[in-house]
């Protein structure tokens, strides 16, 4: 009889706990890689900033959810979502490989323009054909996708690093002859590092592709991915969204 009473109380406790969680704001854990200004970054006080951060928080409020952002190396973030140790990861291209363990729905959070960068004195025969870069030592971020055009080309002299700042330093120190990255982010970092007069972007740009939030399949987030996508579309029609665009001096992010 005592065991039955304990079992009843045990079940009642978890029932009440589930009711409380249902009625309160649920917390969504989203992992992100290295700082990627002005998309997402930590300010000097260690506070999360960036227009993607603000858009995600605004969208989550419409879902009655709070967001906890966790920062790790890019490769670890990918692994955490794949293994179910995080709910989602932000700022991703939708690739066939990632679709095997992430739900993307139609939650385009922004767009990313990728470009090649080189030292100003370096002369590269680039005029739009990516294959002309094959003979050169190129710096990339490990486990990144730079869009279908770039990803389809094999670079035997691929020098892989973990952060955009490392890419810039590798170019300055001539460990690489060319690097690739988000044009807006690299130009922001070059200005912050005082290197805008030493490094140039190469024209034309490589690609402009949508960035998504990928939700963990192993955690069963298919419905959440769809709901987030719907609320994101709604949020983009709000005054709050327009304020974010103006605050970061963005055109169409």
C-alpha positions in Angstrom: 0.0 0.0 0.0 2.8 2.4 0.9 4.5 1.7 -2.4 1.3 2.5 -4.3 0.9 5.8 -2.5 4.5 6.7 -3.2 3.9 5.9 -6.9 0.7 8.0 -7.0 2.6 11.0 -5.5 5.5 10.5 -7.9 3.1 10.6 -10.9 1.2 13.6 -9.5 4.5 15.5 -9.0 5.5 15.1 -12.6 2.0 15.8 -13.9 2.1 19.1 -12.0 5.6 19.8 -13.2 4.5 19.3 -16.8 1.5 21.6 -16.3 3.7 24.3 -15.0 6.1 24.0 -17.9 3.2 24.2 -20.3 1.8 27.3 -18.8 5.2 29.1 -18.5 7.5 30.3 -21.2 9.6 27.4 -22.6 13.3 27.9 -23.0 14.9 27.2 -26.4 18.6 26.5 -26.4 20.3 27.8 -29.6 24.0 27.3 -30.1 26.1 29.7 -32.2 29.7 29.7 -33.4 32.3 32.4 -33.1 31.3 36.1 -33.0 29.9 37.1 -36.4 29.3 40.8 -36.2 26.9 42.4 -36.9 24.8 39.1 -37.1 25.7 37.9 -33.6 28.4 38.7 -31.1 29.3 39.5 -27.5 29.7 43.2 -26.6 32.5 44.4 -24.2 30.2 43.6 -21.3 29.7 40.0 -22.5 26.1 40.6 -23.5 24.7 39.0 -26.7 24.2 41.5 -29.5 23.4 41.4 -33.2 20.5 41.7 -35.5 20.0 37.9 -35.7 19.9 37.7 -31.9 17.2 40.4 -31.8 15.2 38.8 -34.6 15.3 35.4 -32.9 14.3 36.8 -29.5 11.4 38.7 -31.1 10.2 35.6 -32.9 10.5 33.4 -29.8 8.3 35.9 -27.8 5.5 35.2 -30.3 5.9 31.5 -29.5 5.8 32.3 -25.7 9.4 31.0 -25.5 12.6 32.4 -24.1 16.0 31.8 -25.7 19.2 30.7 -24.2 22.2 31.3 -26.5 25.3 29.2 -26.1 28.6 29.9 -27.9 31.0 27.1 -28.9 33.4 26.4 -31.7 31.5 26.0 -35.0 32.2 22.2 -35.4 31.1 21.5 -31.9 27.8 23.4 -32.5 27.1 21.2 -35.5 27.8 18.1 -33.4 25.6 19.3 -30.5 22.5 19.7 -32.7 23.2 16.4 -34.5 23.5 14.5 -31.1 20.6 16.3 -29.6 22.5 18.3 -27.0 21.0 21.6 -28.2 17.6 22.5 -29.7 18.9 24.4 -32.7 21.8 26.2 -34.3 21.7 29.6 -36.0 23.1 31.1 -39.2 23.2 28.0 -41.4 23.1 27.2 -45.0 20.6 24.4 -45.8 22.7 21.5 -47.1 21.8 17.9 -47.9 24.1 16.6 -45.2 22.6 19.0 -42.5 19.1 18.0 -43.6 19.8 14.5 -42.4 19.8 15.7 -38.8 18.2 19.1 -38.8 14.7 20.5 -39.6 14.8 23.8 -41.5 11.2 24.5 -42.6 11.2 27.9 -44.3 12.8 29.9 -41.5 15.1 32.2 -43.5 16.6 34.4 -40.9 18.7 36.6 -43.2 21.0 36.4 -46.3 24.7 36.0 -46.5 27.0 37.3 -49.3 30.3 35.4 -49.5 33.4 36.9 -51.2 37.1 36.1 -51.6 39.6 38.4 -49.8 43.3 38.9 -50.4 46.1 41.3 -49.4 45.8 44.5 -51.5 49.2 43.9 -53.1 48.3 40.4 -54.2 47.3 40.0 -57.8 44.9 37.0 -58.4 43.4 36.1 -61.8 39.9 36.0 -60.4 37.0 37.4 -62.4 34.2 35.2 -61.3 35.4 31.7 -62.0 36.0 30.0 -58.7 38.3 27.4 -60.2 40.9 30.0 -60.9 41.6 30.0 -57.1 42.4 26.3 -56.9 46.2 26.7 -57.2 46.3 29.1 -54.3 46.4 28.4 -50.6 42.9 29.3 -49.4 41.7 29.9 -45.8 38.2 28.5 -44.8 36.3 27.8 -41.6 36.2 24.1 -40.7 32.8 22.5 -41.5 31.4 25.6 -43.1 29.3 25.7 -46.2 29.9 28.6 -48.6 27.1 27.8 -51.0 26.7 25.2 -53.7 29.1 26.8 -56.2 32.0 26.9 -53.8 31.3 23.6 -52.1 31.3 21.8 -55.4 35.0 22.7 -56.0 37.9 20.8 -54.4 40.7 23.0 -53.1 43.9 20.9 -52.4 45.5 23.8 -50.5 42.6 24.3 -48.1 43.8 25.8 -44.8 41.0 25.2 -42.3 40.6 27.4 -39.2 37.8 28.0 -36.6 37.1 31.8 -36.7 37.0 34.7 -39.1 39.6 36.5 -37.0 42.0 33.6 -37.5 41.4 33.8 -41.2 42.2 37.4 -41.3 45.4 36.9 -39.3 46.4 34.0 -41.5 46.2 36.3 -44.5 48.1 39.1 -42.8 50.8 36.6 -41.8 50.8 35.2 -45.3 49.9 31.7 -44.2 47.2 32.0 -46.8 47.0 33.7 -50.2 43.3 34.2 -50.2 40.4 33.6 -47.7 36.7 33.3 -48.1 33.9 34.6 -45.9 30.8 36.6 -45.2 31.4 40.0 -46.9 29.6 42.1 -44.2 31.2 40.3 -41.3 34.8 40.3 -42.7 34.5 44.0 -43.5 33.2 44.7 -40.0 36.1 42.8 -38.4 38.7 44.4 -40.7 37.5 47.8 -39.5 37.6 46.7 -35.9 41.1 45.3 -36.3 42.3 48.4 -38.3 43.2 46.3 -41.3 40.7 47.7 -43.8 43.5 49.4 -45.8 45.6 46.2 -46.1 43.0 43.6 -47.3 40.6 43.9 -50.2 37.5 41.9 -51.3 37.6 40.4 -54.8 34.9 41.1 -57.3 32.5 39.7 -58.2 31.0 38.2 -55.0 30.8 34.4 -54.9 27.2 33.9 -53.7 24.2 35.3 -51.9 22.3 32.6 -50.0 19.7 32.4 -47.3 20.7 31.6 -43.7 18.5 29.4 -41.6 18.0 28.1 -38.1 18.4 24.4 -38.0 16.3 22.5 -35.4 17.5 19.2 -34.0 15.7 16.1 -35.5 16.8 13.8 -32.7 15.0 16.1 -30.3 11.8 15.8 -32.4 11.6 19.5 -33.4 9.9 19.2 -36.7 6.7 21.0 -35.5 8.8 23.6 -33.6 10.7 24.4 -36.8 7.5 24.9 -38.7 6.0 27.0 -35.9 9.1 29.2 -35.7 9.0 29.7 -39.4 5.4 30.9 -39.3 6.1 33.3 -36.4 9.3 34.6 -38.1 7.2 35.5 -41.1 4.8 37.3 -38.8 7.6 39.1 -36.9 9.1 40.5 -40.2 5.9 42.5 -40.6 6.2 44.2 -37.2 7.5 47.6 -36.2 10.0 45.9 -33.9 11.6 44.2 -36.9 11.9 47.5 -38.8 13.6 49.1 -35.8 16.2 46.3 -35.8 16.9 46.9 -39.5 17.3 50.6 -38.9 19.4 50.1 -35.7 22.0 48.0 -37.6 21.7 50.1 -40.8 20.8 47.2 -42.9 19.1 47.0 -46.3 17.5 43.6 -46.7 19.3 41.3 -44.2 
